[in-house]
């Protein structure tokens, strides 16, 4: 059985020889650079100078040697930046900073900095006018150079027998609202000026629609999973009410996911941290096939409950180990027990791809990471 065959069986809610596993195929299922370096040293593997996969989260692209050692089933395809944007890192002595292709400014402390945080939002002006929305700088997704590597890369992965996961261009439509407008302004707009919020959400939707249209024209027949993301939850509940989601976000999700499903047989993967149980049926109705990261420690997100209520409709991609407490602060035996329990809950009947709850962070002890892989190898067989 090839890796891709194993993945497709699980995505179609069938049991393969074992549960598929992903490390590094998306920006929310990856590994931070220090965690990776520490783990290579722990394993006595040669030190590497890996490519940076996501500079904001300081995620690296694991080497093929690493992925093959742990029998990882999927690989990533990401288009090039394209357009007239290029990374320009600034160093002011205390911070590193850059402006991304959306016009958002990010900064990270040079001493003990782990990630880049947003410090500038291009739509943060008050008042924000329709003219500001109409003239805001957006990524040039019409540039064909952005997609010139997509088909060859996807075909290369397919030819080697792995599942193909295609990256999105950005955070989700809703999440971009906070990133572009600033969170305080965005949530105020949702309450007090829905028309204004809708105007810039529609522009974000236009970018995403064009992006996926072009990507899927190039390689829709080779892609197995389309990765999207839109954080909807906090630890204890949703970031907006279910009614607000259904009124302002869901219709735009529906339009985007309808386009994707028209152009490819690939499954739609959506990432949302936190607690958003109330709108999971809405996501399914909108066309979502895969839920990530399965943060089962958030309120109402018990893994057994999710599997029982939604396991026929959704594949759970994540949820393999608790990254808030057990993984960073537990013993290797506690990690091992956690992995065994989660596989036991989520694996039956297929519809499960093993991954941690979100990225593997810098504070994960390498012995705990080893315990996770060892437990997966022992308990993942059907």
N, C-alpha and C positions, 0 to 999 in steps of 0.2 A: 504493500500500500504506500503510495506517495504521500508526502506531507499535504499536498493540495487535496488529494482524495479524502484524507482524514479530516481536513478542515471542512470540506463541503458536506460530508456526512453530518458533522456536528451542527453546521449551520442549517441543515435540513432536518434537525431533530432526530437524528439516528446515531446509534452508538457505533463507533469505529473500533479499531484495536485498542486505542487509548485516547484520552482527552488530548486535543491539540493544545499547544502552548505558544504564547507570544511574548517575546521580550524585544522591544525596540522598533516595532513596526509602525508605531504612531507616536505623536508628541505627548500622549497621555498614558503610554504603556512602556515607557523607556527607562533608562538608567542614567543617573547623574554622574558627572565625570569623576568625582572623587570616589564615589562608591564603586565605580567600575575599576579605577586604578587600584584601589585597596583590595578588591576581590581578585584581580589578576595576580597581585603579589601573594595573596593568601593561597592561591591555587598553584603557585610557582610557574605560572605562564609568563611568557616574555612580556615586558612592558611595551605598551603601544602608544602611538600618537594619533588617536582616533579623530576622525572628522567630527566637527560640532554639528549635531543634528538640529538642535534648537538652542540658540544662544540665550534666550530669555530665561529658560529653565535650566540652562547649563547641562543639557542632555547630549550625550555623544551617540554616534552611530557604532554599535558593536561590530567588531570584526567578524568576518566569515568564520575564522577559526573558533571564536567564542560561540557563535550561533550554532555551528555544527557540533561543538562539544556538548551542548545542552539540547541538541535535537529540536531546535526551534522550527516551527512549521510555517511561518509567514515572513514575508519581506516587504519592505516599503518602497513605494515609488513617489517621488516628489518632483514636480516641475521646477524649472529654474525660475529665478525671480523675474526675469524679463523686464520690459519697459525701460524707463530711464532711471530706475532706482538702483542704488548700489550701497552696500554697507559702508558707513563711514564712522568709525569708532573715535570718540573724543576722550581725552584724558586730561582732567583738570587738576590732577595731583591726588585728590581724595576719592574721586569717583570716575568710573568709566560710564559713558553714555552714548546713545545713538538715537536716531529718528528712523522709525520703520517706514514701510511703503504706504502705510495709512496716515502717516504724519504724527503718530504717537511717539512721545519721547520717553525713553527708558534709561534708568541709571542703576548702577550697582557699586557699592563700596569696594574699593580696592583691597582693603584689609578686612578679612573675614566675611566677605560678601559671598552669598550662595546663589543669588538669583538677581535678575534685573527687575525692578519695579517701575510702574508707570509714574512719571512725574509731570507729564504734559499731555493734555487732551485737546485735539485740534478744534473741537466744537464746544469748548468750555465757556465761550463768550456769553455774557448775559446783558441784554437779551440776545437770544439766538434768532436770527431772522430767516425767512424763506430764502433770501438771497445767499446767506451763509451756507445753508444746506445745499443749494443748487451749485455753488461754486467750490465746495470742499474738494480737496485733493483725494483721489481714490486710486487704488492700484490699477495699472493698465493691463486688464485681463484680456483685451482684444489682441495683444501682441502675440503673434504666432510663434515667436522665438521662445516664449515661455514654455511651450508644449513640445518642442522639437525632440526632446529625449524620451518622452513618455512612452511611446509605443515600443521602442527598442528595449527600454529598461523593463517594461512589463513582460515583454516576450522572453527576455533573458531569464527572468525569475520563473515564468511559467515553464520554460524549457528545462529548468533544473528541478522541477517538480514541487515548487513551493507555492503557497497561496499568495496572491497579490493584493496588497492594501494600498489604496490611493489616498494621499493626504489631501486635506482641504487647504484652501488658501488662507484661512484665518479662523479666529474664534467664530462662534455662532452669531446669528442676526441679533438676538437679544443681548448676548454678551458684548458685542460690539457697541451697543448703545451705551453701556457703562464705560467702555474703553475710550470711545471717541468723545462722548459728551462730558465724562466725569460722572462718578456714581451718584453723587448728591443731585446734580442737575438732571440726570437721566431718570431717577426714580421720582423726582419732583414732576418732570414732564409727564410721566405715566399717570400721575394723579391729577395734574392740573391742566395739562395741555396735550391731550391725546393726539390731536391733529398734527402738532409739531413733532411729537415722537414718531408718529406713523410716517411722516415725510422723510426722516432720515433712515428709519428702518427699511423703507422701500428702496432707498438708494443702496443700502447694504445688500438687500435681496437682489437687486439688479446685478451687482458685482458677482455675487455667488452664482446666480443663474448663468451668466455668461461664462464664468470659470468652468462650471461643471458641463455646460454644453460643449465647450471646446475640448475639455479633457476626454469626455466620453465619445466625442467624434473621433478622437485619435485612438483610443484604446478601450472603449467600452466593452468590447468582446473579450478582453483579456483580464479585466479587473474582477476580483472576487468580492472585495469589500470596499465600499466608499465610506471614508471616515469624516464625520462631522462632529461638532461639539457645541454645546450651548448650556452653560451652567445655570441650573434652575433652582438649586437647593442650597441651604445652609445645614449646619449640623442638626438643627432642631425643626426646620420647616422650610417652606418655599421662600424664595427671595421676593416674589410677587404673588398675589393671590391667584388661585386657579382661574378665577373669572378674568383677571387681567391677562393671564397667559392666553386664555382661549380667545380673547377679543383682539389682542395686538400681536401676539407671537405665533400662535397656532396657525392662523391662515397663511402666514408667510412660510412657516415650516411646510405646510401642506403643498403650497405652490412649488417650493424647491424640491421636495421629495417626489412629487408627481413627475417633475421633469426628469429627475434621476432615474426613476423606475421606467419611464418611457424609453430611455436611451440605453439601458443596460439591465442585465439580469443580476448584477451585483447586489449584495445585501447592503442596506444602509445601517451604518454604525453611528450611534450618537453617544457622546460623552456628556454626563452631567454629574457633578459631585453632589453630595448631600442628600437631603430628604425631599422627594418630589413625588411621593406615592400617588397623590390625588390626580396627577396628570399623566401617569403612565398609560392609562387607556387612551388618552388623547394622542400620545406619541405613537402608539400602535395604529390608531385610526389614521394618523397622518402619513404612515408608511415606514416607520422605524422598524427594523428587523433585529437590531443588536443593541444591547444596553451596556454601557461602561461608565464608571469603574466598579459598579455594584458595591457602593459604600454601605455595607450591611450594618455598620455600627451607628449610622445616622438614624434619627427618629423615624420609626415606622418602616424601615427598610430591611427588616429581618430577611436573611437569605432564604430560609425555608418558606416563608410567606411569599416572597417574590417568585420562587420556583413553582409553588403550588398554584398561584393565581395567574401568572403570566408566562409560565414555562412553555406552553404550547405555541405562544405567539412570538416570544423573544428568545434570542440567544444571549446568555450572560457572558460577557467578555471582561473578566476581572473577578474580584471577590475571592481570590485564592488565599489571601492572608491579610490580616489586619495591619495596615501600615501606620496606624495612629499609636498603637500601644504595643501589641505583641511583637511585631517585626523589629522595631527599633530598640525596645526595652525588655523584651522577653528573653528567656534562655533558648538555646537551640532546640531543646526538647519541647518547649512550649510552641515554638514556631512549627516544629514537625507535627505536633498534635493539631494545631490550628489548620495547617494545610490538609491533613487527613480529614478533618471534620468538614471543611469547606468543599472538598472534592466529593465527599459522601453526600452532601446536600445538593450540590449544583450539577453533578455529572450525570445522574441517572436519566436515560432516555435521550442523551445528546443535548444539544443546545447549550454547550458550555465550552469556552476557550479559557484556559488557565492564564491568569496574569494577576499581579498584585493589585491592590486597591490604589490606583494611580501609580505614578512613577516611583521607582526605587530611589530613595533620597540619600543624601550624603551621610546621614546619621545611622544607616543600617550597618550593624557589625558584619564583617565578612563571614564569620562563622554562622550567623543567622541566614545569610543569603545561601550559603552552602547547604544548610539544613533544609531550606525551602526546596532547592533543586533535588536534593536527595529524597525528600518526602514525596515530591511530585513523581520522581522516577519510580518509587515503590508503590504508590497508591493510585496512579493514573490509569492503569490498565482496566479495561472492561471485562 
